[in-house]
Amino acid sequence: MFGYVQIEKSELLVKEYETYKSIYCTLCKTLGKEYSVFSRFILSYDFTFFAALSMGVHDEKVCFKKGRCTFNPLKKCVFCGVENEDMKKAAALSVITAFYKLKDDINDGGLGKKLRSYLVYPFFARWRKKAAKKYPEYEEAVSNMSEMQEQVEKDPMCHIDMAAEPTAKMLASVMQLQGSDDFEKRVFFELGYHLGRWIYFIDAVDDLQKDKKRGCFNPFLKLSDYEDGKEKEESFRQYCSEVLNQSMCLSYNAYNLIDIKRFKGIIDNIYLKGLPVVQRKVLFGKGEFNNEESL
């Protein structure tokens, strides 16, 4: 995933923001401890959301403790859920998805991106192998997505729903594992499926100009509404807004059926404030969205 699932900081209570930072910092620490200090560079807001949601629905005790940042020992941090199984799962899913994103860059990226990807490939492969051994269900979901995505992009009849299906199914499969009974599994499946569609669509819109320039696959380039001219562009972006809103709302509806035991204020903020703000920036802002800003 790509860092689009973010909080809206200005709308969070101070204590909720501090809690969110502690989850973010703990995921960074878990990545370093479980895989490598260099794996911290793949830290993402998306998997911070995954960790918060997973810990929010499970009964495992979540402890807070003070410590110091690995990258800046002078900076004090609060860590949340250290040694928590949900945090380890978030870290494993981070490295597995990062590995397959790297493979995609090798296959479809420009020369510079290919060279950079080849240089770090052995490290990512080692992290992925370790994570897959501990959580084979995550490896299966993400590898299936990668294979399916490659197939649909080669299909001349591929449309936007077909293109988003691999990401949607991957996240649905991963989220489904968080459920404790059949009802919860079904609800988590729907939450992950529609959130996966939203992530795929927002990334496709964000990369639209870049993909058009490079001749890369992008399902939105096939739409007849995407033509030159201010009026046509506004119509296209309004259409994209409706598509994204539908996926966002369906995921949020599923989320509301889940019993959230902790961190509800943070997760509510992500759905009701963070995602809409990111969506508006991508659709109606200027330039490509800067989706990874340090906390």
Secondary structure as UniProt FT lines:
FT   HELIX           9..11
FT   HELIX           14..34
FT   HELIX           37..42
FT   HELIX           45..57
FT   STRAND          64..68
FT   TURN            73..74
FT   STRAND          76..80
FT   TURN            82..83
FT   HELIX           85..108
FT   HELIX           111..134
FT   HELIX           136..154
FT   TURN            156..157
FT   HELIX           160..176
FT   TURN            177..178
FT   HELIX           182..206
FT   HELIX           208..214
FT   HELIX           219..222
FT   TURN            224..225
FT   HELIX           230..255
FT   TURN            256..257
FT   HELIX           264..269
FT   HELIX           270..274
FT   HELIX           275..284
//
